[in-house]
Amino acid sequence: MDLPDLEAEARAKLDTTFYDYIAGGAEDEQTLADNEAAWARMRLRPRVLRDVRTIDTSTEILGVKVSSPVGIAPMAMQHRASPEGPVATARAASATDSLFVMSLFGAGSARDVAAAPGDAPRWLQVYVMEDRERSVEAIARSAEQGYSAIVITVDVARQGNRRRDARNRWTFLQSDGSIEDPNDLFDHALTFDDIAWLCERTPIPLVVKGLSRGDDARACVEAGAAGVIVSNHGGRQLDGAVSTADVLGEVVESIEGRAEVYVDGGIRRGQHVVKALALGARAVFVGRPVMWGLVVAGQKGVEGVLRGFQDEVERAMALCGVRGVDEIDASLLAPARAVPW
């Protein structure tokens, strides 16, 4: 799996404005870069002389079995990447038995995605709007359509200062040709009490996305969340925020096994997935690599990315001397090294 080459191929097919929208981060893109660098800084301590003739990468996410702990993160504007947009992504997820999270701004019908063939689990990601009933209605519809969980994104108190988008004058065009800023729709008064309120009205499990602190994660779980996603929006919101790899352990420790913990941000290799699981994550989500695959070859491109991750996870597990994801633990991680200043 050569993600840099895949990105280069995708970039050659895209206009600069849309490429920058996908690839870019906030302000000086420090957090964007550190998300990847943090996983690279970690070192594994492989076990040897273990029987690893058979490796099982499968796991359960909210009680549903999938082929690997690598899922597809919610991403907006997928129709700009491929004519079939998120439907192609959903089909690829089903073909590889992977979890797919459909974005509210995926620019495709949630009903069409839900109806795409396959038994792999699908979650729906939403933002809480100022019009609360609109959010509750979307949640109710998602359950009826077959989505098995709702993901609430909470790190959008303001839109991040994305310099590339500003330079390119990026806008969200509506079907009628008007321009609507999603930031104007979001409820900026959202609190943990509202998470509890939503959990009471959600017939399927609720997962909170966009957490970078242990105390916030604990409060979400106490409010009723079934899972939390450690995420800084791919470095697209607050530049200078801590990398997800560096805060994952704190979040896992804070909730004491009362809910599942997932992580995204900068995961580009199977060894990164193993490191995340060693820190206590149940699964990881990847975004930009999937989008590059979608741009280059539609459904088959996404399948290639997912199978590439699965192959790398299997290889990394074998080289670490573990046969199943349940054998991955903190003993595989080397102690943090002092950083020379």
N, C-alpha and C positions, 0 to 999 in steps of 0.2 A: 504494500500500500504506500504510494508516494503522493501524499497530500499536497506538497508544494507544487509538483507538476500538475496535479489536478486543478489546483487553484489557478495556476498560470494558464491552463487551457480554458478554464471558465472565464478568466479575465479577458482573454482574447476574443471571446464571443459576446461580451457585454459592453454596453456604453459605460463611460467613466462614472456617470452619475449613479447608476444602479450598482456598479461594482463597489464604489465607495460607500454606498448605503449598507451593503452587506459587510464589507471588510472593516469599515471604520469604527472608531470608538470615540469617546468623549475627549474634548480638549487636546492635551498633548499625548493621549493614548498610552499613558503610563500603566494604568490598570490593565488595559488590553494586552500589552506586552507581558506584564508580570503574571497574568493568568497562565500563560504558557510556560514562562520561565520558572515559576514556582514548582510545577510538576517536574521539570527537568532538574531542579536543584536536589530533589529527593533522591536517595539511593536505596536500592533493595539489597537485602541480605539473603541470597538464594540458599535453599536447603539442597543437599545432594544425597545420593544413595537412597532415593525413594522410588517406589514402583509407580512410574507415571506412563505406563503403556496406554492407559485410557484416561482421557481428560474430559470432564463434564463442565462446560461453561454455563449451563442453564441455572436459572435462579427463579425465585418467586418475588413478584412485586405486588404488594397489597393482595397477596394470596393467589395471584395468577401466574402460572409458569410461563417463562419466556426463554428463548434460546441463549441469551447472554445478558449480562448486566449493562448493556449499552442501548439506550433509548434515544429517540429523536426529540430534540428540544422544540418548543413552539417557535415558529418563525413567521414573520409577516411577509407579505408580497410574493408568495411563492409562484403566483401566476406570471410574474415577470421573469421567472427563471425557466419556466417550461409551460407550454400551452395547457397541460392538464393540472398544473400547479399542485396543490396539496393532495389531490386524488392520486396522482402518480406516487407521491411520497407515501401515502397510506398503503398503496398496493405493494410498494417495496418493503414496507415494514411487515406486512402480512407474509410476503414471500420469504422473509428471513425470520419470521416469528419474533419480531421485535416490537417493543412498546413505541407507539407514536402519540405525540401530544399535538393536537390540532390547535392552531392559534386563532384567536378571535379575529385577528387581522390577517389571516392566511389568504385572504382574497379568494375564497372558495366557499361553497356551501357546506356547512357542517353536516347537513343531511346527506349530501352526496358522498362526503368522506366516510360517514358512518355506514353508508350503503355499499361502499367498496368491498369486494369479496375478501374473505380471510377471517380467521379466528383470533388473530393477535389483538391484544388489548389496545384500546384507544381512549385517551383522555382528552378533555376539552379545556383549553386555557382561556380565561376571561379576565377582564379588568372590572372592578366595581365602578359603575358609573354613578354620576350624581343622581340620575334617575334610578333609584334602587330597584324598582319593580322591573325595569328593563334587565337588570342583572339576574334577578330571581327567575324571570321568565326564561332567560337563556339557559340557566342551570336546569330548570324543569324540562325544557325541550331536549337538552343533551341527554338526560337520563332516559327519556322516552325513545331517543334515537339510538340508544345502545352504548353510549359512552360510559365507561366504568368508573371514572373519577373526574373531579373538577379541579383545575389548577387556578388559584387566584394569585396574580402577580401584584406585589405590593411595593416595589421599589421605584415607583413613578410619581413621587410627590411633586416633581417637576420634570419636564423633558430635559435629558442631558444636553449639554452644549457640544453638539457634534459638528466640529469645524468643517469636516469634509462636506457634510450635507449643507451647511450654510454657504460654503463656497460654491457648491453646485446648484444652490437654490432648490433643493429637494422639497417636494410637496406631496401630500397625500391627495390624490385625485379621486373623487367619488364617481359613481356610475353616471351621474347627471352632469359631470364636468365641473362641479363645484369643488372647492378645496376645504377640507375639514381637518382641523388640528386635533388629533386624539387627546392631547393634553387638556383641551377644553371640556372633554366629556368625562374625564376621570374624577372620582370622588376624592378630593384631597383632605377630607376630614376623617378618613378611615382610621379606626383604632382596633385594638384587640377585642373590644366589646362587639365590634361589627363582625369580626371573624366568628365569634361565638354565635351571633345572630344569624349569620349565613350558614353555619354548621347545623343549626336547628332547622333550617329550611332547605337543606340539601339532602335529597334522598340517596345520594351516592357519596363516597368518601371525598373529603376536601383536602387538597394539598396546597400549602402556601409556598410561593416561589419568590425569591429575592431577598434572602436573609444572609446576613454577614456577622451575626452576633449570637452567642449562646443564650443570652437572656431573652432576646426577641424570639428565638426558636422555642424556648421553654414556654413562653407566654402563649404562643400560637398553639402549642400542643395542649396546654391547660384550657384553651378556649375550644378545643375539640378537633383540631386538625389531625388527620390520620398520617400525614407526612409533611416534610418540609424540604424545599430545594435550596441548598446553599448556592447562591447566585448573585453576581453583581451586574446582571444583564449583559454579559459578554463585554464588560468594560465600556458600555455605551451610556451609562448614567453619570455616576460620580467618579471623575478621574482622581486618582490618588487613593481610592478605596483599596482595602486589603484584598489580596488574591483569594480565590475560593479555596485553593489547596491549603493556604496558611490558616484558615479559620475553620476548616471542616472538622478537625479533631475537637475543637472547643464546642461546636454545635452538637456533635455526637455525644460528648460527655454531659452536656447540659440537660439533655432530654432523657437520659438514663433508660433507653430502650422502650420508651412509651409510645414511640411513633417511628416510622421509617424515615431515614435521612438519605437524600440524593444530592448530587452536586453536578454543576456544569461549569464551563469556563476554561478554555485553554487545553482541553483534553484532545490530544492528537495522536496518541499511540496506545497500543494495548497495555504497555507497561504503566502508563498513566492510570488506566482503569484499575489495574492490580493495586497500585498505590492508593487510589481512592478507597477501594474496598478494605485495604489494610488499615486505613484510618477510620473505618466504621461505616462507610456509605453502603447502602443497599444496592444502589445502581448509579450510573452516570448518564448525563444527557449530552449529546453533541449537536451543534447547530450549523456553523459555517461549513464544515466538511460535507455535510448532507446537502447544503445548498449548492456547493460546487459540483457535486455529483449530479444534482438535478439539472443544473445549467448544461453540463456537458452531454448527458445522455438520458435525461428524464428518469423514468422508473428504474431502468437498468443501471444508470449511474449511481442512484441512491443505493440500490442493492449491492453494487460493487463496494461502496464505502462501508456499508454495514457488515458485509462478509469480510472485508479487509480488517475491520476492528475485531470481529469474532476470531479470525485466524491469529491475529497478533495476541489477543487475550489468551487463547489456547496455548500458544507458544510460550508466552511469558509465564503462565501458570506451570507448564512443564519444567521450564528452566528454574523456577522457584521451588520445585519439588512439591507442588500441591495438585491434587486430582480433582477437586471441586471447589466452588467458590466459598463453601462453608469452612474450608481449611485456610483461607486467607485471613491473616490476623496481623496485629501490630508487630509481632516478632519478625516479620519480613522486612521491616523498615529499619534502616540504619539511624542511629541517633543524629539529631541535627548537629551539623558542624558549625563551629564558630566562624563568623564571617569577618574576614580582615577588612578593616576600614582604612 
